[in-house]
Each structure stands twice: as structure tokens, then as C-alpha cells.
Amino acid sequence: MNAPHPPKVAGIDSTVPSPAHTVAPAPATSGTSAVPPPNAPGALLQDRLAGWVSDLTTLHELTERLARTDALAEALQELLRAGAALVGARRGLVVLEPADGLGPDTTIGLGLARADLGHIETVPRSAMSYGRILDGLPGGDGEIAQPDLLSEDGLDPRHREVAARLGYAASYALPLSTKAAGRLGAAVWLYDEPAEPAERQRHLVGLYTRYATEHLARLLEIERTRACMKTMAEELLPSRLPRMAGVQLAVRHRTGPRGGGDWYDALPLPDAALGLAVGSVTGSGPSAVAAMGRLRASLRAYAVMEGEDPVAVLSDLELLLRLTEPARSATALFAYCEPSLRKITLAGAGHTPPLLIGDRRTEFVETSVSAPLGMLACWEAPSVELTAEAGETVLLYTDGLLHRTGDATDRAFARLHAAAAGVPRAIRHDPDAVVDHVLRTVLPDGLDRTDSEEDVVLLAARFE
């Protein structure tokens, strides 16, 4: 009698034990091919190899999907979805809480609304499996299976109440940790009925989670770098715009993931004048952010000393850049504004021309072609004067606004002009509404907030 058919090996373990008993294969019948009986060793091996290949294919597909995620929140959602499929659950949550305390801390649910997560968070932390993992409590150093929560002796009353309210009866939790980064968090999958993953399911989800945690650690480091660069850039830019009679100001600033060198400034000057500036330093990352801070601080000093002559301001800035940072270049535009007269005197160094927005005209300001700062042995370009009508807005911006569109330069300029001309009359009195409309129109579908390498600055001044 043949041995009973053993179950498939869990996961991708290719070891196949020898059967306890074997029988000689049946002789082939004349005219027919030999087909091994279902309990023959060959059929057993093929069955196990098929299971192994199936597991490898599943893991490959799931890890490929995870590898395509480039945002931390997206990767956490993918982890929950893949884990739920592997362990046979319908809902779950992941709690991200890095052990080093540097954050970010977040909780994301699968099949759980924000209110459901709020109910779960009312359960004492030590009573939850993810709490035992995150706090290093006894039994929290590995997987935690609770196959029948409501029948457990000593289950926390609040946990019992929440489980009954949300309709889950079992859970399976895994720690998210790596040797290099340490503990990052914990993932929990919830079953509607008493259940627990089989050995093969545990093996597969364990393999997947180990890979996923390494991926999460990389995305976490990127997220921290982005937050750090954003904070540095914001600290080096004005904390608020000045309030002055005769002019209203508004600004929007978008920073790339590595931090960039785009900057802006608005500072009160003697005789009730106002200095407006935008610029862009070449490069990205910490060095570009630091150079941007130094350049902006220098321009402020030159603007206070000789702001009514924008050419002199940029000439001094160019000399400083050439002497102190000869390997770097920058574009800049400085405008000396007299709000009471609505008069603007400006000069640009390789920078995009301002845009004048009014009820009767929408046009780019004609500025002379000039080289960026640091490109020539001596920079010089003539200044331009213009007078704005009451209610008109002057929009200064960096070329990152054009680059993010992905269009050719002429088409990007045309798109910007069309966006400015299409500002509804009802909001033209509000510079904040104007810059928001221009940003949304020029960069639709969230392009203003995507992880583009290009920084974006829009600085609007509306003259009354």
C-alpha cells in the first residue's frame, strides 16, 4: 500500500523527503504512454516542485510591485495589501514608529477608515500585538498570532469591545525591523473569523516582509532627507512677507526632494521702498541650499546699501559669487519698487522675465538678454523701468515653474501667459488667489507637488 500524500512544503523550501514506501512502476501497456500513478515518487516530486515554483512566482510579483513604489506611504499600503493576500486576511494596519525616535511616525490602515484606526488606538497599547512589538514587551520579539481573540483568557476589556465593534476575531502581527536600521514598526492583519495563517503562509509572508522592510528603510531615509532639506530651505527664506502701504504680496515655494537653490525675498527699504528678488543657484542638495542662503543674505545687504540701482546690486552680487564660489553660477532678478508711485526698476541676470497681469493687459516685461551671475568675467546689463496701473500684479518666478511642465521653453512660456490671462476677474484683487490659480493651471494634476528635481518660486506683488 502506498504512503499517504504528504502536504506541500511550506514556502520555497525545496527539500523533498523520501517517501516511506515505494512500489515498482506499472509496466507500460502496448500502444499507450506510461503515466505514473498519482502516489508515485515522481508525481510527488512534481507536485512539490510546482508548489515551489508557484511560491517563487508569487513572491517575485509582489516584490516587483513593491519595488516600483517610491513614496513611503505608497510602500506601506503595498505592504499591507501583499501581506493580506499572503496570510488570507481582509484588513490590517501598519504602525510606523522607528526606534531611533527620528520619525516619521504614522499609522496606515487597509480596509479600516480613519475612525476605525481611532477606535483601535483607544485600546491600551500593551494589550495590542503591535504595542508589544514596538515596546519590546515579552513575546514581542517575533510573530504574534491570536487565532481566536474573543475566546482568549485575560483579553483586555477595551480590546474585546473594539474587536466586536469593528468585526474582527483574529489577528496576525509581524515586526518590521532590519539589522542596520533597527525596529521600524509593526504590521498587523485582521481576520473576520477565528483563523491563523498556515505554516506555508507564515513562511511566505516572513520572506516578503523581510524584503519589504529593507525597502521601507531606504524610503524612510529618503523621506527624512527630504524633510531636512525642506526645513533648511524654509529657514533660509523669509518667515513672512512684509506689509506695506500700496502693495500686497503673496508667494508660493515648492522644493524638490533633494533641496534646491531657488529663493525669493521681499524686504522694506528706506524711503518707503520695497525690494523684491527671486533667483536660482545651480545644483541641488545641501551645498546648493547653503549657497542659496549665502547669496540671499548678501543680496539683502547690497539692496539696503544701493537698492535703487538694481544693476549695482546684481554687479556686487556677481563679484562676490565670482570671488567666493568661482565654480558656481546663479540667475537672479532684483526689482526696486516705489509702491506710492507704482514704479518698478528692475534688472535681471539670466533670469526669466516678470509677468504683468492686469484687466487690460497680460504681458511679459521686456528685459535685456543677460548672462547668469558667475558666467562672465564681468557681468553688466541695463535696468528696465515700468509703471503698473492700479490693481495690476507683477509676477516674479523661477524657471523651475517652466521646467516642471515638461514642455519646450516657448510652449511653457505660452502656457504661463495663458494661465495669467485666464485669472478670473473676481479673484484678481487677491494675490494669493492669483498665484494659486497660476500654479494650478500651469502645473495641473498635482505637478506642483510631485517629487520633481525642479524648485518652483512664484512671488506676486499687486499694486493698489
Rosetta blueprint (number, residue, H / E / L):
1 M L
2 N L
3 A L
4 P L
5 H L
6 P L
7 P L
8 K L
9 V L
10 A L
11 G L
12 I L
13 D L
14 S L
15 T L
16 V L
17 P L
18 S L
19 P L
20 A L
21 H L
22 T L
23 V L
24 A L
25 P L
26 A L
27 P L
28 A L
29 T L
30 S L
31 G L
32 T L
33 S L
34 A L
35 V L
36 P L
37 P L
38 P L
39 N L
40 A L
41 P H
42 G H
43 A H
44 L H
45 L H
46 Q H
47 D H
48 R H
49 L H
50 A H
51 G H
52 W H
53 V H
54 S H
55 D H
56 L H
57 T H
58 T H
59 L H
60 H H
61 E H
62 L H
63 T H
64 E H
65 R H
66 L H
67 A H
68 R L
69 T L
70 D L
71 A L
72 L H
73 A H
74 E H
75 A H
76 L H
77 Q H
78 E H
79 L H
80 L H
81 R H
82 A H
83 G H
84 A H
85 A H
86 L H
87 V H
88 G L
89 A L
90 R L
91 R E
92 G E
93 L E
94 V E
95 V E
96 L E
97 E L
98 P L
99 A L
100 D L
101 G L
102 L L
103 G L
104 P L
105 D L
106 T E
107 T E
108 I E
109 G E
110 L E
111 G L
112 L L
113 A L
114 R H
115 A H
116 D H
117 L H
118 G H
119 H H
120 I H
121 E H
122 T L
123 V L
124 P L
125 R H
126 S H
127 A H
128 M L
129 S H
130 Y H
131 G H
132 R H
133 I H
134 L H
135 D L
136 G L
137 L L
138 P L
139 G L
140 G L
141 D L
142 G L
143 E L
144 I E
145 A E
146 Q E
147 P L
148 D L
149 L H
150 L H
151 S H
152 E L
153 D L
154 G L
155 L L
156 D L
157 P H
158 R H
159 H H
160 R H
161 E H
162 V H
163 A H
164 A H
165 R H
166 L H
167 G L
168 Y L
169 A L
170 A E
171 S E
172 Y E
173 A E
174 L E
175 P E
176 L E
177 S E
178 T E
179 K L
180 A L
181 A L
182 G E
183 R E
184 L E
185 G E
186 A E
187 A E
188 V E
189 W E
190 L E
191 Y E
192 D L
193 E L
194 P L
195 A L
196 E L
197 P L
198 A L
199 E H
200 R H
201 Q H
202 R H
203 H H
204 L H
205 V H
206 G H
207 L H
208 Y H
209 T H
210 R H
211 Y H
212 A H
213 T H
214 E H
215 H H
216 L H
217 A H
218 R H
219 L H
220 L H
221 E H
222 I H
223 E H
224 R H
225 T H
226 R H
227 A H
228 C H
229 M H
230 K H
231 T H
232 M H
233 A H
234 E H
235 E H
236 L H
237 L L
238 P L
239 S L
240 R L
241 L L
242 P L
243 R L
244 M E
245 A L
246 G L
247 V E
248 Q E
249 L E
250 A E
251 V E
252 R E
253 H E
254 R E
255 T L
256 G L
257 P L
258 R L
259 G L
260 G E
261 G E
262 D E
263 W E
264 Y E
265 D E
266 A E
267 L E
268 P E
269 L E
270 P L
271 D L
272 A L
273 A E
274 L E
275 G E
276 L E
277 A E
278 V E
279 G E
280 S E
281 V E
282 T E
283 G E
284 S E
285 G L
286 P H
287 S H
288 A H
289 V H
290 A H
291 A H
292 M H
293 G H
294 R H
295 L H
296 R H
297 A H
298 S H
299 L H
300 R H
301 A H
302 Y H
303 A H
304 V H
305 M H
306 E H
307 G L
308 E L
309 D L
310 P H
311 V H
312 A H
313 V H
314 L H
315 S H
316 D H
317 L H
318 E H
319 L H
320 L H
321 L H
322 R H
323 L H
324 T H
325 E L
326 P L
327 A L
328 R L
329 S L
330 A E
331 T E
332 A E
333 L E
334 F E
335 A E
336 Y E
337 C E
338 E E
339 P L
340 S L
341 L L
342 R L
343 K E
344 I E
345 T E
346 L E
347 A E
348 G E
349 A E
350 G L
351 H L
352 T L
353 P L
354 P L
355 L E
356 L E
357 I E
358 G L
359 D L
360 R L
361 R L
362 T E
363 E E
364 F E
365 V L
366 E L
367 T L
368 S L
369 V L
370 S L
371 A L
372 P L
373 L E
374 G L
375 M L
376 L L
377 A L
378 C L
379 W L
380 E L
381 A L
382 P L
383 S L
384 V E
385 E E
386 L E
387 T E
388 A L
389 E L
390 A L
391 G L
392 E L
393 T E
394 V E
395 L E
396 L E
397 Y E
398 T L
399 D L
400 G H
401 L H
402 L H
403 H H
404 R L
405 T L
406 G L
407 D L
408 A L
409 T H
410 D H
411 R H
412 A H
413 F H
414 A H
415 R H
416 L H
417 H H
418 A H
419 A H
420 A H
421 A H
422 G L
423 V L
424 P L
425 R H
426 A H
427 I H
428 R L
429 H L
430 D L
431 P H
432 D H
433 A H
434 V H
435 V H
436 D H
437 H H
438 V H
439 L H
440 R H
441 T H
442 V H
443 L L
444 P L
445 D L
446 G L
447 L L
448 D L
449 R L
450 T L
451 D L
452 S L
453 E L
454 E L
455 D L
456 V E
457 V E
458 L E
459 L E
460 A E
461 A E
462 R E
463 F E
464 E L
